[in-house]
Amino acid sequence: MAKELAQKKAKEEVFFIWEGKDKAGKPAKGELAGVSEVFVKAALRRQGIIATKVKKKPKPLFGGGGKPITAGDIALFARQLTTMMESGVPLLQSFDIVGQGHENPNMQKLILTIKADIEAGGTMAEALRQHPEHFDTLFCNLVEAGEQAGILESLLNKVAGYKEKGEAMRKKIKKALSYPIAVLIVAFVITAILMIFVVPVFADMFAEFGSDLPAMTQFVVMLSNAFVDYWYIIFGSVFGAAFAFKQANKRSIAFNHAMQRLSLKLPLFGDLLIKSAIARFARTLSTMFAAGTPLVEAMDSVAGATGNIVFVTAVMEMKNKIEQGEALATSMRDQGDVWPNMVVQMVQIGEESGSIDKMLEKVADYYEEEVDNLVDALSSLMEPMIMAFLGIVIGGLVVAMYLPIFKMGDAVG
């Protein structure tokens, strides 16, 4: 009953903007969550602040409720909470400080709800498990282990580091993959503009000459006529295909898995995705080992962290073999070419020496550095390739338009 009342209270709380004077008589202002102005004034008095003005914080225009909660928000929350607790700030007060300082209203509300659950007598791990869309099994298990062993600050620090490294890798991979896609979109838009608005002007001018056009110019004019006559079909087909691909990838598990398998075979990018999956596997398993999580229980979280069905399948097959008594290194070796030999050897050394978490951490560090190097190499390689591509497309159009003019100049000469 108390827990339900605390959750109801958290949902009813809103943010108030206040102004007043502190114990020394100096002006002070800020924001505080509460159910009413009276509640906020009472809370401020307990802090030694005399409030002179308290009013509800205005809602964003157009009904906005803040940005969606992202993985970056969760990583920042873990790091800020760790910093507060390592500084000696009590847990509930740490939630207050972190929650009030967050810019995203949705994240503020989430933190207040978790705080209310803890105030009602629940553990932090139980409170986090109420929000599985934001806190995965790994996060909750590490917090639970920290609470039970009395080392919550230490394991929160591991969670924060794990989340930060994962988010940094995700951003680098996203940058490497989105760059060429963005350039292709820009190239398509520029080409469409030239075909619809520029080439027809040249085509009308060439028609007045009455002479035969070069084959390259005729081809470009033909494409231009197609763009002018059927631009809605062309644009509709492109955007429709992109939308259909996105929906199929989202709604069809078979299609999604096929795309994941195909992505590992892509030139240049396939190697990047493979190494990032291995890095996530090693980092996640190392973190869970350090928290004392049994190997079999850890495998479910590790499988989900790899982010690719090929590795998910491999990890789940490994779990089955480990349940039957096989060693981790042996089960990895049975997967054929999925795991590089270096990774298997490091895991085997870790098992034999009793320091598998440290060995997996070294593997994660190595492959994260490999991902960094690959992203830098891809960026350096893609820039000249993209410039060459744009030069061929845009330069080809320009040359095709000027060929008849050069031909006329030769005839006049």
Helices and strands as residue ranges (DSSP letters): H 2-12, E 14-21, E 27-34, H 37-46, E 50-56, G 61-63, H 71-86, H 91-101, H 105-119, H 124-129, H 137-149, H 152-193, I 194-198, H 199-209, H 215-251, H 253-263, H 269-290, H 295-306, H 309-323, H 328-333, H 341-353, H 356-412
